[in-house]
Amino acid sequence: MSVRELVVLGTASQVPTRHRNHNGYLLRWDGQGMLFDPGEGTQRQMLRAGVAAHDIHRICVTHFHGDHSLGLAGVIQRINLDRVPHPVTAHYPASGRRFFERLRYATAYRETVRLAEEPVAADGVLARTPGYLLEARRLSHPVESFGYRLTEPDGRRMLPERLAEHGLAGPEIGRLQRTGSVVVDGRTVTLDEVSEERYGQRFAFVMDTRLCDGVYALAQGCDLLVIESTFLDEDERLATEHGHLTAGQAGAVAAGAGVRHLVLTHFSQRYDDPAVFERQARRAGFEGELTVARDLMRVPVPSRRRTPPPGR
């Protein structure tokens, strides 16, 4: 059975607290696992959340501040210790290659797994697979930072009742999907007659950034948007100065982009009431499903849209 969900490993910005670990997020996408921004303590959080090194196929780092990358050393060594049977690909800002190399080889260990480094230098497509397209967009932060977006290709959903009406079953259905039409009892049946468009799901991961074009491009039409909301709206000046978003800004972005499920995270230690983040995002106009992230929670990707996503 395919599983598409976000496993939250940590939600703290800058420093961990008693209740929030440094950042860390695993996206399960069918048989693939993408680990985003593994901060310090990620390996232990994985254990607590039931996430194994074998679950990781890609590592995506937005930027090289410690709360988003200090866990790399432990995670990479654990991947090798557990002899993960598949190759792992790491994406990170190209300007931070020296930081990645230092973390990758922070101590001595035996390399048993092929870890491919694919640094990100500009906006664009990072990977194309049958199940998704992975892209990066530049963000606005004091150090170079990129956000990530995963898009499933659109397809067709076969409609059993229409297949039955046209007497289609078994291998004929596969042939119809491959060729677009088949002949049944002397009549041509087209794919459009027995199916409907299936809109691919969209996920985006937006961390440390001010408002910028990249934020809006990443969020557009997302089914699930994970976005930083480090500050509350009353501290917007601080947010802009340090290259971050407020809860209200994150909510406004999601509302304008037609996001279905918004996940707020990366909270400053100065705030102790998570409910305020939700209130400010709602006040900014977001009306969809909203989650204020907590460590170790799981957030399912919403079911498929029945209508085209915004901007399509």
C-alpha positions in Angstrom: 0.0 0.0 0.0 1.4 3.4 -0.9 2.0 5.9 1.9 2.3 9.6 1.5 2.9 11.4 4.7 5.1 13.9 6.5 6.9 12.7 9.6 7.9 15.7 11.8 11.2 15.0 13.6 11.9 18.5 15.0 10.3 22.0 14.9 12.7 24.4 16.7 14.5 27.3 15.1 18.1 28.2 16.1 18.2 26.2 19.3 16.3 23.2 20.6 14.0 23.5 23.6 12.6 21.1 26.2 9.8 20.2 23.8 11.2 21.0 20.4 14.2 19.3 18.7 16.2 21.0 16.0 14.6 20.7 12.5 14.1 17.4 10.7 11.3 16.2 8.4 10.8 13.0 6.5 8.4 12.9 3.5 7.3 9.4 2.7 6.2 9.2 -0.9 5.1 5.7 -1.8 8.4 3.7 -1.6 10.6 6.8 -1.4 11.8 8.7 1.6 13.1 12.3 1.5 14.8 13.7 4.6 14.7 17.5 4.8 17.0 19.7 6.9 18.4 17.2 9.5 19.4 19.3 12.5 21.2 18.2 15.6 19.5 15.2 17.2 17.8 14.0 14.1 19.1 10.4 14.4 17.5 10.0 17.9 14.3 11.6 16.7 14.1 9.1 13.9 14.3 6.3 16.4 11.5 7.9 18.5 9.4 8.3 15.4 9.9 4.9 14.0 11.9 6.1 11.0 14.8 3.9 9.9 17.9 4.8 7.9 16.6 2.4 5.2 13.7 4.8 4.7 15.9 7.5 3.3 16.5 7.8 -0.4 17.2 11.6 -0.7 18.5 14.2 1.7 17.5 17.8 0.9 19.2 20.6 2.8 17.9 24.1 2.3 20.9 25.9 3.8 23.9 25.5 6.1 22.8 27.0 9.4 23.3 24.5 12.2 19.7 24.0 13.1 19.1 22.6 9.5 22.3 20.6 9.0 24.2 19.6 12.1 22.5 16.2 12.1 24.0 15.3 8.8 27.0 13.7 10.3 25.1 11.2 12.4 22.5 10.5 9.7 25.1 9.8 7.0 27.1 7.5 9.3 23.9 5.7 10.4 23.0 5.1 6.7 26.4 3.4 6.3 26.4 1.6 9.6 23.0 0.0 8.6 24.2 -0.8 5.1 21.2 0.8 3.4 20.7 -1.4 0.3 20.0 1.5 -2.1 22.0 4.6 -3.2 21.2 7.9 -1.4 21.3 11.3 -3.1 22.0 14.5 -1.3 20.9 17.9 -2.5 22.2 21.1 -0.9 23.3 24.7 -1.9 26.4 24.4 -4.0 28.0 27.3 -2.1 27.9 25.2 1.0 29.8 22.2 -0.5 32.6 22.6 2.1 30.2 22.4 5.0 28.6 19.3 3.5 32.0 17.7 3.1 33.0 18.5 6.6 29.8 17.0 8.0 30.0 14.0 5.8 33.5 13.2 7.0 33.3 14.7 10.5 34.7 11.5 12.0 36.1 8.1 10.9 33.7 5.4 9.7 33.4 2.8 7.0 31.5 3.8 3.9 29.3 1.0 2.7 26.6 3.0 0.8 26.9 5.1 -2.4 26.0 8.6 -1.4 25.7 10.8 -4.5 26.1 14.6 -4.0 24.1 16.8 -6.4 24.6 20.4 -5.2 22.0 23.0 -6.2 23.3 26.1 -7.9 20.1 27.6 -9.5 16.4 27.2 -9.8 15.3 24.2 -11.8 14.6 20.5 -11.9 16.7 18.2 -9.7 15.2 14.8 -10.5 12.6 13.2 -12.7 11.2 9.8 -11.7 8.0 8.0 -12.6 6.5 9.1 -9.4 7.5 12.7 -9.0 9.4 15.7 -10.3 11.7 17.4 -7.7 12.5 21.0 -8.2 14.4 23.7 -6.3 13.8 27.5 -6.0 16.1 30.1 -4.5 14.9 31.7 -1.3 16.0 34.9 0.5 18.1 34.4 3.6 21.5 35.8 4.9 23.1 32.6 3.5 22.2 30.9 0.2 19.1 28.9 0.7 16.8 26.8 -1.6 13.3 25.5 -1.1 12.1 22.2 -2.6 9.0 21.2 -4.4 7.7 17.8 -5.4 5.1 17.3 -8.1 3.5 14.1 -9.2 2.7 13.9 -12.9 -0.9 14.1 -13.9 -2.5 10.9 -15.1 -5.8 9.2 -15.8 -8.1 7.4 -13.4 -10.0 4.5 -14.8 -13.7 4.4 -14.1 -14.9 0.8 -13.4 -18.6 1.5 -14.2 -17.7 2.9 -17.6 -15.3 0.1 -18.3 -18.1 -2.4 -17.6 -20.5 -0.5 -19.8 -18.1 -0.9 -22.8 -17.3 -4.5 -22.0 -13.7 -3.8 -21.2 -11.7 -6.0 -18.8 -8.3 -7.6 -18.2 -5.5 -7.1 -20.7 -7.7 -4.8 -22.9 -7.6 -2.2 -20.2 -3.8 -2.1 -20.2 -3.8 -1.9 -24.0 -6.2 1.0 -23.9 -4.0 2.8 -21.4 -1.0 2.3 -23.7 -2.6 3.2 -27.0 -5.4 5.5 -26.2 -8.1 3.4 -27.9 -9.3 -0.2 -28.5 -11.9 -1.8 -30.7 -14.7 -3.7 -28.8 -17.4 -5.5 -30.8 -16.6 -3.4 -33.8 -16.7 -0.1 -32.0 -13.7 2.1 -31.1 -13.6 3.0 -27.4 -11.3 5.9 -26.4 -9.5 6.4 -23.1 -11.4 9.6 -22.5 -14.7 7.6 -22.5 -13.8 5.4 -19.7 -11.5 7.5 -17.5 -11.1 11.0 -16.0 -8.1 13.1 -15.4 -6.2 12.4 -12.2 -4.4 15.5 -10.9 -1.0 14.8 -9.5 -0.3 15.7 -5.8 2.0 18.6 -4.9 4.3 19.1 -1.9 6.6 22.0 -1.0 9.2 22.6 1.7 10.0 26.3 2.5 12.4 27.1 5.2 14.4 30.1 6.3 13.4 33.0 4.0 11.9 36.4 3.7 9.0 36.8 1.3 10.4 36.4 -2.2 9.4 35.0 -5.6 10.7 31.6 -4.7 8.3 31.3 -1.8 5.2 31.9 -4.0 6.5 29.6 -6.8 7.1 26.8 -4.4 3.7 27.2 -2.7 1.5 27.5 -5.8 -1.3 24.9 -5.8 0.3 22.7 -3.2 -1.7 19.9 -1.5 0.7 20.0 1.5 2.9 23.0 2.2 5.5 22.9 5.0 6.6 26.4 5.7 8.6 28.3 8.4 6.8 30.7 10.6 9.6 31.6 13.0 8.1 34.8 14.2 4.7 36.2 15.1 3.3 39.1 13.2 4.2 41.7 15.9 7.8 40.9 15.3 7.7 41.3 11.5 10.6 43.7 11.6 12.8 41.1 13.2 11.6 38.5 10.8 12.6 40.6 7.8 15.9 41.6 9.3 16.9 37.9 10.0 15.5 36.5 6.8 12.4 34.8 8.1 8.6 34.7 7.8 5.8 35.4 10.3 2.8 33.2 10.9 0.6 35.8 9.1 2.9 36.0 6.1 2.9 32.2 5.8 -0.8 32.1 6.1 -1.2 34.8 3.4 1.1 32.9 1.0 -0.8 29.7 1.5 -4.2 31.4 1.0 -3.0 33.1 -2.2 -1.5 30.0 -3.6 -4.5 27.8 -3.1 -2.8 25.5 -0.6 -5.0 22.7 0.8 -3.1 21.8 4.0 -0.7 24.2 5.6 2.0 23.0 8.1 3.6 25.8 10.2 6.9 25.0 11.8 10.4 26.3 12.8 9.3 28.3 15.8 11.4 30.8 17.8 12.1 29.9 21.4 10.6 33.2 22.4 7.1 32.0 22.0 5.4 29.3 24.2 1.8 29.3 22.9 1.5 27.4 19.5 -2.1 28.4 19.2 -1.2 32.0 18.4 0.6 30.9 15.2 -2.6 29.3 13.9 -4.8 32.3 14.8 -2.5 34.7 13.0 -2.3 32.5 9.9 -6.1 32.3 9.9 -6.4 36.1 10.4 -4.3 36.4 7.2 -7.0 34.6 5.2 -6.0 31.0 5.1 -9.1 28.8 5.3 -7.8 25.3 4.5 -6.6 22.6 6.8 -3.9 23.9 9.1 -1.4 22.1 11.4 0.9 23.7 13.9 3.7 21.2 13.8 4.8 19.2 16.9 7.8 16.9 17.2 7.0 13.3 16.2 3.6 14.0 14.6 2.6 12.6 11.3 0.7 14.6 8.7 -0.9 12.7 5.7 -0.8 14.2 2.3 -4.4 15.2 1.4 -6.3 12.9 -1.0 -6.3 13.9 -4.6 -8.0 16.9 -5.9 -11.2 16.5 -7.8 -10.7 19.8 -9.7 -7.6 21.3 -11.3 -5.1 22.9 -8.9 -4.7 26.7 -9.0 -2.3 27.9 -11.7 -2.7 24.8 -13.8 
